[in-house]
Amino acid sequence: MKANQLKNGDTISVDGDHLVVFHFCEEQGQVVLDVVSEVSARRFELHYAPDARISVLS
C-alpha cells in the first residue's frame, strides 16, 4: 500500500516489528506517521514519501 493511503489503526511491518498507526498526516510533501510498537509499546515518528510502498498487516 502507498504511504498516503494509510489510516489510523492500520498495522504496518517495519524491520520485522509490527507498528500500529495512531496518527497520520501529510506535511511538507511527506507522510508523517506516529506509530506504537505492538511488542515494546515504544512510540516512533516515521517519515515517508507519499508514494512509498509500505507493508500493511491489517
Phi and psi restraints in degrees (range 20) as a CNS / XPLOR table:
assign (resid 1 and name C) (resid 2 and name N)
       (resid 2 and name CA) (resid 2 and name C) 1.0 -76.8 20.0 2
assign (resid 2 and name N) (resid 2 and name CA)
       (resid 2 and name C) (resid 3 and name N) 1.0 149.1 20.0 2
assign (resid 2 and name C) (resid 3 and name N)
       (resid 3 and name CA) (resid 3 and name C) 1.0 -55.8 20.0 2
assign (resid 3 and name N) (resid 3 and name CA)
       (resid 3 and name C) (resid 4 and name N) 1.0 -38.5 20.0 2
assign (resid 3 and name C) (resid 4 and name N)
       (resid 4 and name CA) (resid 4 and name C) 1.0 -77.4 20.0 2
assign (resid 4 and name N) (resid 4 and name CA)
       (resid 4 and name C) (resid 5 and name N) 1.0 2.2 20.0 2
assign (resid 4 and name C) (resid 5 and name N)
       (resid 5 and name CA) (resid 5 and name C) 1.0 -102.0 20.0 2
assign (resid 5 and name N) (resid 5 and name CA)
       (resid 5 and name C) (resid 6 and name N) 1.0 -3.6 20.0 2
assign (resid 5 and name C) (resid 6 and name N)
       (resid 6 and name CA) (resid 6 and name C) 1.0 -68.5 20.0 2
assign (resid 6 and name N) (resid 6 and name CA)
       (resid 6 and name C) (resid 7 and name N) 1.0 159.8 20.0 2
assign (resid 6 and name C) (resid 7 and name N)
       (resid 7 and name CA) (resid 7 and name C) 1.0 -142.3 20.0 2
assign (resid 7 and name N) (resid 7 and name CA)
       (resid 7 and name C) (resid 8 and name N) 1.0 164.0 20.0 2
assign (resid 7 and name C) (resid 8 and name N)
       (resid 8 and name CA) (resid 8 and name C) 1.0 -57.5 20.0 2
assign (resid 8 and name N) (resid 8 and name CA)
       (resid 8 and name C) (resid 9 and name N) 1.0 137.9 20.0 2
assign (resid 8 and name C) (resid 9 and name N)
       (resid 9 and name CA) (resid 9 and name C) 1.0 95.3 20.0 2
assign (resid 9 and name N) (resid 9 and name CA)
       (resid 9 and name C) (resid 10 and name N) 1.0 -15.0 20.0 2
assign (resid 9 and name C) (resid 10 and name N)
       (resid 10 and name CA) (resid 10 and name C) 1.0 -65.3 20.0 2
assign (resid 10 and name N) (resid 10 and name CA)
       (resid 10 and name C) (resid 11 and name N) 1.0 146.2 20.0 2
assign (resid 10 and name C) (resid 11 and name N)
       (resid 11 and name CA) (resid 11 and name C) 1.0 -108.1 20.0 2
assign (resid 11 and name N) (resid 11 and name CA)
       (resid 11 and name C) (resid 12 and name N) 1.0 126.1 20.0 2
assign (resid 11 and name C) (resid 12 and name N)
       (resid 12 and name CA) (resid 12 and name C) 1.0 -116.8 20.0 2
assign (resid 12 and name N) (resid 12 and name CA)
       (resid 12 and name C) (resid 13 and name N) 1.0 159.1 20.0 2
assign (resid 12 and name C) (resid 13 and name N)
       (resid 13 and name CA) (resid 13 and name C) 1.0 -111.0 20.0 2
assign (resid 13 and name N) (resid 13 and name CA)
       (resid 13 and name C) (resid 14 and name N) 1.0 123.0 20.0 2
assign (resid 13 and name C) (resid 14 and name N)
       (resid 14 and name CA) (resid 14 and name C) 1.0 -131.6 20.0 2
assign (resid 14 and name N) (resid 14 and name CA)
       (resid 14 and name C) (resid 15 and name N) 1.0 115.2 20.0 2
assign (resid 14 and name C) (resid 15 and name N)
       (resid 15 and name CA) (resid 15 and name C) 1.0 51.4 20.0 2
assign (resid 15 and name N) (resid 15 and name CA)
       (resid 15 and name C) (resid 16 and name N) 1.0 39.3 20.0 2
assign (resid 15 and name C) (resid 16 and name N)
       (resid 16 and name CA) (resid 16 and name C) 1.0 85.0 20.0 2
assign (resid 16 and name N) (resid 16 and name CA)
       (resid 16 and name C) (resid 17 and name N) 1.0 -7.4 20.0 2
assign (resid 16 and name C) (resid 17 and name N)
       (resid 17 and name CA) (resid 17 and name C) 1.0 -96.3 20.0 2
assign (resid 17 and name N) (resid 17 and name CA)
       (resid 17 and name C) (resid 18 and name N) 1.0 141.5 20.0 2
assign (resid 17 and name C) (resid 18 and name N)
       (resid 18 and name CA) (resid 18 and name C) 1.0 -94.2 20.0 2
assign (resid 18 and name N) (resid 18 and name CA)
       (resid 18 and name C) (resid 19 and name N) 1.0 123.0 20.0 2
assign (resid 18 and name C) (resid 19 and name N)
       (resid 19 and name CA) (resid 19 and name C) 1.0 -120.1 20.0 2
assign (resid 19 and name N) (resid 19 and name CA)
       (resid 19 and name C) (resid 20 and name N) 1.0 133.8 20.0 2
assign (resid 19 and name C) (resid 20 and name N)
       (resid 20 and name CA) (resid 20 and name C) 1.0 -99.2 20.0 2
assign (resid 20 and name N) (resid 20 and name CA)
       (resid 20 and name C) (resid 21 and name N) 1.0 127.3 20.0 2
assign (resid 20 and name C) (resid 21 and name N)
       (resid 21 and name CA) (resid 21 and name C) 1.0 -77.9 20.0 2
assign (resid 21 and name N) (resid 21 and name CA)
       (resid 21 and name C) (resid 22 and name N) 1.0 120.8 20.0 2
assign (resid 21 and name C) (resid 22 and name N)
       (resid 22 and name CA) (resid 22 and name C) 1.0 -114.2 20.0 2
assign (resid 22 and name N) (resid 22 and name CA)
       (resid 22 and name C) (resid 23 and name N) 1.0 -9.5 20.0 2
assign (resid 22 and name C) (resid 23 and name N)
       (resid 23 and name CA) (resid 23 and name C) 1.0 -152.7 20.0 2
assign (resid 23 and name N) (resid 23 and name CA)
       (resid 23 and name C) (resid 24 and name N) 1.0 138.0 20.0 2
assign (resid 23 and name C) (resid 24 and name N)
       (resid 24 and name CA) (resid 24 and name C) 1.0 -136.7 20.0 2
assign (resid 24 and name N) (resid 24 and name CA)
       (resid 24 and name C) (resid 25 and name N) 1.0 133.1 20.0 2
assign (resid 24 and name C) (resid 25 and name N)
       (resid 25 and name CA) (resid 25 and name C) 1.0 -154.2 20.0 2
assign (resid 25 and name N) (resid 25 and name CA)
       (resid 25 and name C) (resid 26 and name N) 1.0 165.4 20.0 2
assign (resid 25 and name C) (resid 26 and name N)
       (resid 26 and name CA) (resid 26 and name C) 1.0 -117.8 20.0 2
assign (resid 26 and name N) (resid 26 and name CA)
       (resid 26 and name C) (resid 27 and name N) 1.0 129.4 20.0 2
assign (resid 26 and name C) (resid 27 and name N)
       (resid 27 and name CA) (resid 27 and name C) 1.0 -149.4 20.0 2
assign (resid 27 and name N) (resid 27 and name CA)
       (resid 27 and name C) (resid 28 and name N) 1.0 141.1 20.0 2
assign (resid 27 and name C) (resid 28 and name N)
       (resid 28 and name CA) (resid 28 and name C) 1.0 50.3 20.0 2
assign (resid 28 and name N) (resid 28 and name CA)
       (resid 28 and name C) (resid 29 and name N) 1.0 40.6 20.0 2
assign (resid 28 and name C) (resid 29 and name N)
       (resid 29 and name CA) (resid 29 and name C) 1.0 76.7 20.0 2
assign (resid 29 and name N) (resid 29 and name CA)
       (resid 29 and name C) (resid 30 and name N) 1.0 8.4 20.0 2
assign (resid 29 and name C) (resid 30 and name N)
       (resid 30 and name CA) (resid 30 and name C) 1.0 -122.9 20.0 2
assign (resid 30 and name N) (resid 30 and name CA)
       (resid 30 and name C) (resid 31 and name N) 1.0 154.0 20.0 2
assign (resid 30 and name C) (resid 31 and name N)
       (resid 31 and name CA) (resid 31 and name C) 1.0 -92.0 20.0 2
assign (resid 31 and name N) (resid 31 and name CA)
       (resid 31 and name C) (resid 32 and name N) 1.0 126.9 20.0 2
assign (resid 31 and name C) (resid 32 and name N)
       (resid 32 and name CA) (resid 32 and name C) 1.0 -112.9 20.0 2
assign (resid 32 and name N) (resid 32 and name CA)
       (resid 32 and name C) (resid 33 and name N) 1.0 123.7 20.0 2
assign (resid 32 and name C) (resid 33 and name N)
       (resid 33 and name CA) (resid 33 and name C) 1.0 -114.8 20.0 2
assign (resid 33 and name N) (resid 33 and name CA)
       (resid 33 and name C) (resid 34 and name N) 1.0 129.1 20.0 2
assign (resid 33 and name C) (resid 34 and name N)
       (resid 34 and name CA) (resid 34 and name C) 1.0 -97.7 20.0 2
assign (resid 34 and name N) (resid 34 and name CA)
       (resid 34 and name C) (resid 35 and name N) 1.0 122.6 20.0 2
assign (resid 34 and name C) (resid 35 and name N)
       (resid 35 and name CA) (resid 35 and name C) 1.0 -131.2 20.0 2
assign (resid 35 and name N) (resid 35 and name CA)
       (resid 35 and name C) (resid 36 and name N) 1.0 157.8 20.0 2
assign (resid 35 and name C) (resid 36 and name N)
       (resid 36 and name CA) (resid 36 and name C) 1.0 -126.0 20.0 2
assign (resid 36 and name N) (resid 36 and name CA)
       (resid 36 and name C) (resid 37 and name N) 1.0 133.8 20.0 2
assign (resid 36 and name C) (resid 37 and name N)
       (resid 37 and name CA) (resid 37 and name C) 1.0 -71.1 20.0 2
assign (resid 37 and name N) (resid 37 and name CA)
       (resid 37 and name C) (resid 38 and name N) 1.0 133.0 20.0 2
assign (resid 37 and name C) (resid 38 and name N)
       (resid 38 and name CA) (resid 38 and name C) 1.0 -68.0 20.0 2
assign (resid 38 and name N) (resid 38 and name CA)
       (resid 38 and name C) (resid 39 and name N) 1.0 -26.7 20.0 2
assign (resid 38 and name C) (resid 39 and name N)
       (resid 39 and name CA) (resid 39 and name C) 1.0 -85.9 20.0 2
assign (resid 39 and name N) (resid 39 and name CA)
       (resid 39 and name C) (resid 40 and name N) 1.0 -52.4 20.0 2
assign (resid 39 and name C) (resid 40 and name N)
       (resid 40 and name CA) (resid 40 and name C) 1.0 -102.8 20.0 2
assign (resid 40 and name N) (resid 40 and name CA)
       (resid 40 and name C) (resid 41 and name N) 1.0 -8.4 20.0 2
assign (resid 40 and name C) (resid 41 and name N)
       (resid 41 and name CA) (resid 41 and name C) 1.0 63.7 20.0 2
assign (resid 41 and name N) (resid 41 and name CA)
       (resid 41 and name C) (resid 42 and name N) 1.0 16.0 20.0 2
assign (resid 41 and name C) (resid 42 and name N)
       (resid 42 and name CA) (resid 42 and name C) 1.0 -78.0 20.0 2
assign (resid 42 and name N) (resid 42 and name CA)
       (resid 42 and name C) (resid 43 and name N) 1.0 147.7 20.0 2
assign (resid 42 and name C) (resid 43 and name N)
       (resid 43 and name CA) (resid 43 and name C) 1.0 -100.8 20.0 2
assign (resid 43 and name N) (resid 43 and name CA)
       (resid 43 and name C) (resid 44 and name N) 1.0 140.7 20.0 2
assign (resid 43 and name C) (resid 44 and name N)
       (resid 44 and name CA) (resid 44 and name C) 1.0 -134.4 20.0 2
assign (resid 44 and name N) (resid 44 and name CA)
       (resid 44 and name C) (resid 45 and name N) 1.0 152.8 20.0 2
assign (resid 44 and name C) (resid 45 and name N)
       (resid 45 and name CA) (resid 45 and name C) 1.0 -115.0 20.0 2
assign (resid 45 and name N) (resid 45 and name CA)
       (resid 45 and name C) (resid 46 and name N) 1.0 122.0 20.0 2
assign (resid 45 and name C) (resid 46 and name N)
       (resid 46 and name CA) (resid 46 and name C) 1.0 -115.2 20.0 2
assign (resid 46 and name N) (resid 46 and name CA)
       (resid 46 and name C) (resid 47 and name N) 1.0 142.9 20.0 2
assign (resid 46 and name C) (resid 47 and name N)
       (resid 47 and name CA) (resid 47 and name C) 1.0 -120.4 20.0 2
assign (resid 47 and name N) (resid 47 and name CA)
       (resid 47 and name C) (resid 48 and name N) 1.0 132.5 20.0 2
assign (resid 47 and name C) (resid 48 and name N)
       (resid 48 and name CA) (resid 48 and name C) 1.0 -136.6 20.0 2
assign (resid 48 and name N) (resid 48 and name CA)
       (resid 48 and name C) (resid 49 and name N) 1.0 154.5 20.0 2
assign (resid 48 and name C) (resid 49 and name N)
       (resid 49 and name CA) (resid 49 and name C) 1.0 -68.7 20.0 2
assign (resid 49 and name N) (resid 49 and name CA)
       (resid 49 and name C) (resid 50 and name N) 1.0 147.2 20.0 2
assign (resid 49 and name C) (resid 50 and name N)
       (resid 50 and name CA) (resid 50 and name C) 1.0 -56.0 20.0 2
assign (resid 50 and name N) (resid 50 and name CA)
       (resid 50 and name C) (resid 51 and name N) 1.0 -29.9 20.0 2
assign (resid 50 and name C) (resid 51 and name N)
       (resid 51 and name CA) (resid 51 and name C) 1.0 -99.8 20.0 2
assign (resid 51 and name N) (resid 51 and name CA)
       (resid 51 and name C) (resid 52 and name N) 1.0 10.9 20.0 2
assign (resid 51 and name C) (resid 52 and name N)
       (resid 52 and name CA) (resid 52 and name C) 1.0 -65.4 20.0 2
assign (resid 52 and name N) (resid 52 and name CA)
       (resid 52 and name C) (resid 53 and name N) 1.0 141.7 20.0 2
assign (resid 52 and name C) (resid 53 and name N)
       (resid 53 and name CA) (resid 53 and name C) 1.0 -88.4 20.0 2
assign (resid 53 and name N) (resid 53 and name CA)
       (resid 53 and name C) (resid 54 and name N) 1.0 130.7 20.0 2
assign (resid 53 and name C) (resid 54 and name N)
       (resid 54 and name CA) (resid 54 and name C) 1.0 -127.9 20.0 2
assign (resid 54 and name N) (resid 54 and name CA)
       (resid 54 and name C) (resid 55 and name N) 1.0 138.0 20.0 2
assign (resid 54 and name C) (resid 55 and name N)
       (resid 55 and name CA) (resid 55 and name C) 1.0 -80.7 20.0 2
assign (resid 55 and name N) (resid 55 and name CA)
       (resid 55 and name C) (resid 56 and name N) 1.0 115.3 20.0 2
assign (resid 55 and name C) (resid 56 and name N)
       (resid 56 and name CA) (resid 56 and name C) 1.0 -104.7 20.0 2
assign (resid 56 and name N) (resid 56 and name CA)
       (resid 56 and name C) (resid 57 and name N) 1.0 131.3 20.0 2
assign (resid 56 and name C) (resid 57 and name N)
       (resid 57 and name CA) (resid 57 and name C) 1.0 -94.7 20.0 2
assign (resid 57 and name N) (resid 57 and name CA)
       (resid 57 and name C) (resid 58 and name N) 1.0 -26.3 20.0 2
